[in-house]
Amino acid sequence: FFGAVRNPLSGSHSRHTGADVIHEHLFIECKQRKAHSILRTWDKAKEQAQEEGKVPVVCISEKGRKGFWLVVHCDHLSEL
């Protein structure tokens, strides 16, 4: 997706990077699980967004911590 290569030795064992993916500018960490709870929030937002013809974006933040994170499906990046 980012024109990168999967790191053959993930984490600190690698000579390339500590990231899961080898990329010149991005530090990409991959987490695959049976389920991620934030995606249930995204699924609900997607349903509501489709009804309004909009792109679903979920913003998450923590109290007392500056900034926020965006959850966007890769298919929608070009629309943003």
ChimeraX commands (.cxc) that place a marker at each C-alpha (Angstrom):
marker #1 position 0.00,0.00,0.00 radius 0.5
marker #1 position 2.82,2.42,0.86 radius 0.5
marker #1 position 5.32,0.98,-1.59 radius 0.5
marker #1 position 7.23,-0.61,1.27 radius 0.5
marker #1 position 8.58,-4.07,2.11 radius 0.5
marker #1 position 7.67,-6.25,5.07 radius 0.5
marker #1 position 10.58,-6.46,7.51 radius 0.5
marker #1 position 11.77,-10.09,7.50 radius 0.5
marker #1 position 12.92,-9.84,11.14 radius 0.5
marker #1 position 10.39,-7.73,12.94 radius 0.5
marker #1 position 11.35,-5.57,15.88 radius 0.5
marker #1 position 14.75,-5.12,17.47 radius 0.5
marker #1 position 16.18,-8.28,15.84 radius 0.5
marker #1 position 16.22,-6.54,12.47 radius 0.5
marker #1 position 19.21,-4.72,11.06 radius 0.5
marker #1 position 16.91,-2.55,8.94 radius 0.5
marker #1 position 14.44,-0.97,11.37 radius 0.5
marker #1 position 12.48,-1.69,14.51 radius 0.5
marker #1 position 9.28,-1.30,12.49 radius 0.5
marker #1 position 7.30,-4.13,10.92 radius 0.5
marker #1 position 7.76,-2.56,7.49 radius 0.5
marker #1 position 10.86,-1.16,5.78 radius 0.5
marker #1 position 10.11,2.32,4.45 radius 0.5
marker #1 position 12.27,5.39,3.98 radius 0.5
marker #1 position 9.97,7.88,5.74 radius 0.5
marker #1 position 7.32,5.91,7.64 radius 0.5
marker #1 position 7.61,3.79,10.78 radius 0.5
marker #1 position 4.83,1.28,10.18 radius 0.5
marker #1 position 3.70,-1.02,12.98 radius 0.5
marker #1 position 1.24,-3.75,11.97 radius 0.5
marker #1 position -1.18,-5.33,14.42 radius 0.5
marker #1 position -3.45,-8.11,13.25 radius 0.5
marker #1 position -5.94,-9.45,15.75 radius 0.5
marker #1 position -9.17,-11.38,15.64 radius 0.5
marker #1 position -10.89,-8.11,16.58 radius 0.5
marker #1 position -10.00,-4.51,17.46 radius 0.5
marker #1 position -12.60,-2.71,19.58 radius 0.5
marker #1 position -12.11,0.66,17.83 radius 0.5
marker #1 position -13.31,-0.93,14.61 radius 0.5
marker #1 position -16.78,-1.50,16.07 radius 0.5
marker #1 position -16.97,2.28,16.50 radius 0.5
marker #1 position -15.73,2.72,12.94 radius 0.5
marker #1 position -18.31,0.20,11.61 radius 0.5
marker #1 position -21.13,2.21,13.19 radius 0.5
marker #1 position -19.73,5.48,11.84 radius 0.5
marker #1 position -19.45,3.90,8.37 radius 0.5
marker #1 position -23.13,2.93,8.38 radius 0.5
marker #1 position -24.16,6.45,9.36 radius 0.5
marker #1 position -21.73,8.03,6.88 radius 0.5
marker #1 position -23.11,5.93,4.01 radius 0.5
marker #1 position -26.63,7.16,4.80 radius 0.5
marker #1 position -25.36,10.73,4.37 radius 0.5
marker #1 position -23.02,10.04,1.43 radius 0.5
marker #1 position -19.94,10.94,3.48 radius 0.5
marker #1 position -16.52,9.44,4.27 radius 0.5
marker #1 position -16.31,7.79,7.71 radius 0.5
marker #1 position -13.52,9.06,9.98 radius 0.5
marker #1 position -13.21,8.23,13.68 radius 0.5
marker #1 position -11.17,10.56,15.92 radius 0.5
marker #1 position -9.83,9.16,19.18 radius 0.5
marker #1 position -8.12,11.02,21.99 radius 0.5
marker #1 position -7.13,10.64,25.60 radius 0.5
marker #1 position -7.91,13.15,28.32 radius 0.5
marker #1 position -4.83,15.15,29.26 radius 0.5
marker #1 position -2.93,14.10,26.14 radius 0.5
marker #1 position -2.50,16.61,23.32 radius 0.5
marker #1 position -3.74,15.84,19.84 radius 0.5
marker #1 position -5.81,13.00,18.47 radius 0.5
marker #1 position -5.62,10.00,16.17 radius 0.5
marker #1 position -7.65,9.33,13.06 radius 0.5
marker #1 position -9.06,5.96,12.05 radius 0.5
marker #1 position -9.72,5.89,8.31 radius 0.5
marker #1 position -10.03,2.88,6.01 radius 0.5
marker #1 position -7.31,2.74,3.36 radius 0.5
marker #1 position -9.97,2.77,0.60 radius 0.5
marker #1 position -11.01,6.25,1.72 radius 0.5
marker #1 position -7.61,7.96,1.88 radius 0.5
marker #1 position -7.86,9.31,-1.66 radius 0.5
marker #1 position -11.21,10.90,-0.78 radius 0.5
marker #1 position -9.69,12.85,2.10 radius 0.5
marker link #1:1,2 radius 0.2
marker link #1:2,3 radius 0.2
marker link #1:3,4 radius 0.2
marker link #1:4,5 radius 0.2
marker link #1:5,6 radius 0.2
marker link #1:6,7 radius 0.2
marker link #1:7,8 radius 0.2
marker link #1:8,9 radius 0.2
marker link #1:9,10 radius 0.2
marker link #1:10,11 radius 0.2
marker link #1:11,12 radius 0.2
marker link #1:12,13 radius 0.2
marker link #1:13,14 radius 0.2
marker link #1:14,15 radius 0.2
marker link #1:15,16 radius 0.2
marker link #1:16,17 radius 0.2
marker link #1:17,18 radius 0.2
marker link #1:18,19 radius 0.2
marker link #1:19,20 radius 0.2
marker link #1:20,21 radius 0.2
marker link #1:21,22 radius 0.2
marker link #1:22,23 radius 0.2
marker link #1:23,24 radius 0.2
marker link #1:24,25 radius 0.2
marker link #1:25,26 radius 0.2
marker link #1:26,27 radius 0.2
marker link #1:27,28 radius 0.2
marker link #1:28,29 radius 0.2
marker link #1:29,30 radius 0.2
marker link #1:30,31 radius 0.2
marker link #1:31,32 radius 0.2
marker link #1:32,33 radius 0.2
marker link #1:33,34 radius 0.2
marker link #1:34,35 radius 0.2
marker link #1:35,36 radius 0.2
marker link #1:36,37 radius 0.2
marker link #1:37,38 radius 0.2
marker link #1:38,39 radius 0.2
marker link #1:39,40 radius 0.2
marker link #1:40,41 radius 0.2
marker link #1:41,42 radius 0.2
marker link #1:42,43 radius 0.2
marker link #1:43,44 radius 0.2
marker link #1:44,45 radius 0.2
marker link #1:45,46 radius 0.2
marker link #1:46,47 radius 0.2
marker link #1:47,48 radius 0.2
marker link #1:48,49 radius 0.2
marker link #1:49,50 radius 0.2
marker link #1:50,51 radius 0.2
marker link #1:51,52 radius 0.2
marker link #1:52,53 radius 0.2
marker link #1:53,54 radius 0.2
marker link #1:54,55 radius 0.2
marker link #1:55,56 radius 0.2
marker link #1:56,57 radius 0.2
marker link #1:57,58 radius 0.2
marker link #1:58,59 radius 0.2
marker link #1:59,60 radius 0.2
marker link #1:60,61 radius 0.2
marker link #1:61,62 radius 0.2
marker link #1:62,63 radius 0.2
marker link #1:63,64 radius 0.2
marker link #1:64,65 radius 0.2
marker link #1:65,66 radius 0.2
marker link #1:66,67 radius 0.2
marker link #1:67,68 radius 0.2
marker link #1:68,69 radius 0.2
marker link #1:69,70 radius 0.2
marker link #1:70,71 radius 0.2
marker link #1:71,72 radius 0.2
marker link #1:72,73 radius 0.2
marker link #1:73,74 radius 0.2
marker link #1:74,75 radius 0.2
marker link #1:75,76 radius 0.2
marker link #1:76,77 radius 0.2
marker link #1:77,78 radius 0.2
marker link #1:78,79 radius 0.2
marker link #1:79,80 radius 0.2
view
